[in-house]
Structure formats: structure tokens, C-alpha cells
Amino acid sequence: MSAEGPPRGANRAPSGGSAAAKPQAWGDHPADVAQFDVVVIGAGPGGYVAAIRAAQLGFATACIDEWTRDGGKPALGGTCTNVGCIPSKALLQSSENYALAGHAFAEHGIEIGGLAMNVATMLARKNKVVAQNNDGIAYLFRKNKVAFFHGRGAFAGKDGDRWSISVDGPAPASLAARHVIIATGSAPRALPGVAFDNVRVLDNAGALAIPDVPKRLGVIGAGVVGLEMGSVWRRLGADVTILEALPVFLGAADEAVAKEAQKQLAKQGIAIRLGVTIAAVRTGTGEVGVDYTDAAGKTQSATFDRLIVSIGRVPFTSGLGAANVGLALDARGFIAVDAECRTNLANVFAIGDVVRGPMLAHKAEDEGVAVAERLAGQQGHVDFNTIPWVIYTSPEIAWVGRTEQQLRSDGVAYRSGSFPFAANGRARALGDTTGFVKILADAATDRVLGVHVIGPWASELIAEGVMAMEFGASSEDIARICHAHPTLSEATREAALAVDKRTLNL
Ligand SMILES: Cc1cc2nc3c(=O)[nH]c(=O)nc-3n(C[C@H](O)[C@H](O)[C@H](O)COP(=O)(O)OP(=O)(O)OC[C@H]3O[C@@H](n4cnc5c(N)ncnc54)[C@H](O)[C@@H]3O)c2cc1C
């Protein structure tokens, strides 16, 4: 094991796997060094997608990842698959089903007696969903002939134009490659002086594995992870209090969306305290106490059964051997890259959470594809202006492009159109009429500058907004496109009509 840090993974048992495909050895190289065109370090959404795309383009490709699950097997898919996107959505779905059964089924005439939540079954299902995704990536590696090495990858040096990479695991290996793509991801940020124990003070992995519904759950940080995890456990009956340092709720979202979200979450019983400064976190008594100063400057104290700390994530470069080869990091510890993900080292690229930009799985994937395509002489490109954001609360929140407050501060003249789901037939049939679609378009050219959705299936509806912006559509283009009836997407068309003040159904 590397001296620079422990291996990552839900299960920190020694890893048992090794290369899934036979590495090639050719040219004038030591026979025990496996030669590749491309070595990818990290098999999260950035790394595994980069490896598959590189292999599709004809490169001899290897991918190294150290995440380990029960039984010492590799757990491909990184944070996203193991303790991020996938398990959180599994728990959100289970808890949403429970909430619907408790509160919404009756009006459909569905009467349920003795409704109960079996948390162990819910967690087992979540683990199964994760394992299916782990296995799916292993299958994709075999299908695309990506050689997989289970263990920690580290730069060992350079031999001619080839980077030497060591794999530190139960089956140690030495690899060499002309190109290296670093996709080592991120790790949860802890509060200064408050270590995660994943019993009382939980990071994202702990928040996804709470064995029973806590009576009092504290969440520090009202970002995406805090809101989603708070929602899961609130729906299951926990008293949830979210403490947020910023004075504004969901400042990154459009202000109208943020206002509606805050209203709806408060209605669900989630207490959100803004402008809070944490003074101390006390553990060790079977509970966790939090002392803080509230927005008015008053000293407050709260006691919880469990506390989720979701105050962001930090880039993960521990054990990568960055110093061995002079890989440059920026002041915040991210690997320094240019707009095309090039590091300061020749033929070494970095993508995903370990570099600047939004910490989102689809951003990592798209950077992985773009880098692989550039290696093949193609024109891979990621447009940060059209990366969608989604928060899977109820109601869901999704947006792409600029918010109304950003357009104002950028001095852009714009027109805005909104349409509420309350006036949408499909939403009424669903029994979920919360929220709206809002479209912002350039006042002069009508080009769509932002699309903001809060409401049912916002996560899916936003794809139309992304498509429109990618194609440089105007709001009139969206308004002229035939949308199936009855669908939630008709609200998007109506919002586009509203930009021109001519809705048909409002
Ligand atoms: C609770 C939660 C929910 C989230 N939900 C969403 C969501 O709904 N949608 C979304 O877009 N994003 C979501 N995210 C963010 C998303 O998970 C990350 O943006 C994404 O996983 C980043 O991908 P990555 O490939 O850069 O890194 P990671 O997924 O972090 O993968 C990095 C991999 O590299 C491995 N590794 C690191 N160093 C080494 C080394 N030296 N040798 C070998 N292996 C190494 C790690 O073990 C890991 O497997 C969520 C995050 C959390 C925590």
C-alpha cells in the first residue's frame, strides 16, 4: 500500500482482483512492464468512460482503480456509483415511494393499512443497485477490451516518451503508456477539527447507510447532497434541520426556483437555517451536539442523533505520486489543467472532480470522451455553458444556462417566460402540480439563455433545454416544436410561448 494514504472504498479490505484483460507487451521494453497507449487512473464516471472511448478509438487502454467492495472485489464506478449519484437516487426513490404511499395514494382510492418502512430492506436494495452498476462497468471493460488493474495507480517516473505507472495492490503491476488520463475524483470535505466517524458524524457514504431512521437528523450544508440526503430521511420520518453558512438559499439556482424550493421543503417539515456559523460539534455521548451562531448573531445549540456534514468535496490526489513527476496542482489542490484538460506534463491529462469546474458525473464523463477524442486527433469539446444541474429533491430542480440574477448582473437584456405545472394536464393527472418551467431568452435575438425547472421530473425535462441551447435555439423554436399531449414537456413549450406573452393554456 502506498505510504501517501489509505485505499478508497466502502470496504477497505485488501483488494483481490487483478487485470481483467491481458495487457499487451511490444517493442523494446522490459517484458514485465505492460505497455499501453493510454492508461487511465480512476474508474469513476470520468475515468471509465474515458477508457471505453479510448479503446473504441483503437488505443490499447488500461484503467486502474482501487475501490473495493465486500469480498475484496473491485467496485468500479467511483464515487458516483458507490457512494454518490446511484445509491442516493436509489434511496430517494425508496423514500419517495414510502411518502407517496403514506400521503398521496389515498386520493387515488388506494387504501393502505399498516404501512411500514423496513430500512434494512431499503439499504439492501440500494446495495444491489450499486453492485449491478459495478458489474455493468466490468462488463463494458471486457466488451471494449479495456485492461483493468485493481489497486492504486501512481506515477513512478518516465522512460523515454512513456510514463511509468505502478499498480499497488494484491497483484502489483508495472505499466507504461504514452498517454495518461488522471480521473482520481474527490473526497468529502470535513469541518475543521471534526473528523467523520460515520457513526454520529457522517460523510456521504455514512449518510447513505444510516441503519435506522434517526429521530433528529442534523445536516450541515444546504447544497445538493445535503438537500437530497435530508429529503430521504425526512420522508422516512426524521426531524431534519439543515444548517447553512450562506445567507441565501440555493444561490446557484434561479432566484424564483430557489424561493419555490425553500417554500416546498419547509412545507415538508425540513427546517432550514441560513447564515449560520458553526462554533463546535460535540460527540461522544451517543448524540451529537452542534453549537452555532444564527443569522441574527445569537448563540444557538442543537442536539441530533446523527449529523451529516455535506459542505463540499475536495480533489483527491493522495497516493498518485504527483510529486514523483512534478505534476502541478493549483492553490486549492486541484490538478491544474488548461481548457482541454492538459496538465503541465506532456501527454498527461486530468478530468472530472479532480480538476476545476462543476463536480458532476456528466461533466466528468464528457471531459473523458473529449480527451480520448483529442488523443485520436478529433475535436472533442465540453461546453460548460450547457452542462445541466439537477437536484433530486421533491419537487425536483433542474437548470441549464444562466439564471435571471446572472443575466441582470451581466447586463444582458432578456425576456422571461414561465408556465406553472398547475396548468398542465399531465401534472394534474399525476397529482403533482408543484412548480414551473421558466425560460430566459435574449431580448434582441430570442436565443435561449437559460432554462429552469422545478417540479415533477425536472431531471428529465431539462434535457430539452440542454438540446435547445446546444443547437442555439430561440424560444420561438421551442414554441413551434410539436410536443406530445398530455405530457409535462408541454409546460416547456408553454414557457417558451410565455416569453412572447402568448401562452395557450394559461
Ligand atoms: C452523495 C452524492 C450524490 C451525488 N449525486 C450526483 C448526481 O446525482 N449527479 C451528478 O452528476 N453528480 C453527482 N454527484 C457527484 C459525482 O459523484 C461526481 O461528480 C463524480 O463521481 C466525479 O467523477 P470522477 O470520475 O471525476 O471521480 P470519482 O467518481 O470520485 O472516481 C474516482 C475514482 O478514482 C479512484 N482512485 C483515486 N485515486 C486513485 C489511484 N491513485 N489509483 C487508483 N484509483 C484511484 C477512486 O477509488 C474512484 O473510484 C454526487 C456526489 C455525491 C457525494
The ligand as an ORCA input file, in Angstrom:
! r2SCAN-3c Opt
* xyz 0 1
  C     -23.992     11.815     -2.338
  C     -23.586     12.285     -3.717
  C     -24.534     12.343     -4.709
  C     -24.176     12.767     -5.981
  N     -25.147     12.818     -6.943
  C     -24.822     13.240     -8.169
  C     -25.807     13.281     -9.188
  O     -26.971     12.949     -8.967
  N     -25.431     13.684    -10.432
  C     -24.144     14.071    -10.695
  O     -23.857     14.442    -11.843
  N     -23.188     14.039     -9.756
  C     -23.497     13.632     -8.503
  N     -22.519     13.563     -7.557
  C     -21.142     13.947     -7.925
  C     -20.444     12.798     -8.677
  O     -20.464     11.645     -7.869
  C     -19.029     13.181     -9.033
  O     -19.036     14.411     -9.723
  C     -18.385     12.125     -9.920
  O     -18.356     10.880     -9.262
  C     -16.970     12.532    -10.322
  O     -16.451     11.546    -11.144
  P     -14.884     11.298    -11.274
  O     -14.735     10.211    -12.270
  O     -14.186     12.566    -11.510
  O     -14.398     10.805     -9.828
  P     -14.919      9.665     -8.800
  O     -16.297      9.231     -9.109
  O     -14.629     10.201     -7.465
  O     -13.970      8.447     -9.122
  C     -12.617      8.459     -8.870
  C     -12.117      7.032     -8.788
  O     -10.693      7.037     -8.780
  C     -10.227      6.086     -7.836
  N      -8.890      6.496     -7.451
  C      -8.487      7.659     -6.879
  N      -7.141      7.687     -6.797
  C      -6.700      6.527     -7.329
  C      -5.416      5.988     -7.563
  N      -4.310      6.659     -7.273
  N      -5.331      4.742     -8.101
  C      -6.438      4.049     -8.425
  N      -7.683      4.534     -8.246
  C      -7.798      5.756     -7.716
  C     -11.252      6.157     -6.718
  O     -11.213      4.997     -5.921
  C     -12.550      6.290     -7.528
  O     -13.041      5.028     -7.848
  C     -22.844     13.124     -6.269
  C     -21.870     13.044     -5.272
  C     -22.234     12.632     -4.013
  C     -21.171     12.537     -2.953
*
